[in-house]
Amino acid sequence: MTPQPLAVAPHTPATADAFTQRFSSTPRGARLARRLALHQLDAWGMPHGSTASDTAAVLVAELAANAVTHGRVPGRDFELSLRLTGRTLRIEVSDARGERRPPSGAVAEPPPLAEEGRGLLLVAALATRWEVLDRAPVGKTVAAELELAS
């Protein structure tokens, strides 16, 4: 299934088309990342409650939760970056743990009664593209892109 472009309300271009922030590798940090991402998207013309905003919220929430749960290194933060380039929104979440690296592309479904393992299935279903990249000097970045309708 190929995701359809998401409708975005017409807006005046923002003065900045990038947002980057570090957060504590805690559940509170993951929640704050999601909230600030939604605030930034609203400033870029994707109002709260729109399809584009809601889809991006799920992507940020899942990637941040994975960074906190699986990529946490004590004393190290995770980083959220949003970039709006034309009609493409790129969401990147970086953490300090590189050895637990999910595969890019297809993700295997977990057993039916498993309590975890569905986050990247959501990312794969909602994102137009996603990938996992090495991060220098240490760690990984999981990136998801959304193609936005004009």
Secondary structure as the mmCIF struct_conf table of DSSP 4:
data_model
#
loop_
_struct_conf.conf_type_id
_struct_conf.id
_struct_conf.beg_label_comp_id
_struct_conf.beg_label_asym_id
_struct_conf.beg_label_seq_id
_struct_conf.end_label_comp_id
_struct_conf.end_label_asym_id
_struct_conf.end_label_seq_id
HELX_LH_PP_P HELX_LH_PP_P1 THR A 2 PRO A 5
STRN STRN1 LEU A 6 LEU A 6
HELX_LH_PP_P HELX_LH_PP_P2 ALA A 7 ALA A 7
HELX_LH_PP_P HELX_LH_PP_P3 THR A 12 ALA A 14
BEND BEND1 THR A 15 THR A 15
STRN STRN2 ALA A 18 PHE A 23
BEND BEND2 SER A 25 THR A 26
HELX_RH_AL_P HELX_RH_AL_P1 PRO A 27 ALA A 43
TURN_TY1_P TURN_TY1_P1 TRP A 44 GLY A 45
TURN_TY1_P TURN_TY1_P2 HIS A 48 GLY A 49
BEND BEND3 SER A 50 SER A 50
HELX_RH_AL_P HELX_RH_AL_P2 THR A 51 HIS A 70
BEND BEND4 GLY A 71 GLY A 71
TURN_TY1_P TURN_TY1_P3 PRO A 74 GLY A 75
STRN STRN3 PHE A 78 THR A 85
TURN_TY1_P TURN_TY1_P4 GLY A 86 ARG A 87
STRN STRN4 THR A 88 ASP A 95
BEND BEND5 ALA A 96 ALA A 96
BEND BEND6 GLU A 99 ARG A 100
HELX_LH_PP_P HELX_LH_PP_P4 PRO A 102 PRO A 103
BEND BEND7 SER A 104 GLY A 105
HELX_LH_PP_P HELX_LH_PP_P5 ALA A 108 PRO A 111
TURN_TY1_P TURN_TY1_P5 PRO A 112 LEU A 113
BEND BEND8 GLU A 115 GLU A 116
HELX_RH_AL_P HELX_RH_AL_P3 GLY A 119 LEU A 126
BEND BEND9 THR A 128 THR A 128
STRN STRN5 ARG A 129 ASP A 134
BEND BEND10 ALA A 136 VAL A 138
STRN STRN6 LYS A 140 GLU A 147
STRN STRN7 LEU A 148 LEU A 148
HELX_LH_PP_P HELX_LH_PP_P6 ALA A 149 ALA A 149
#
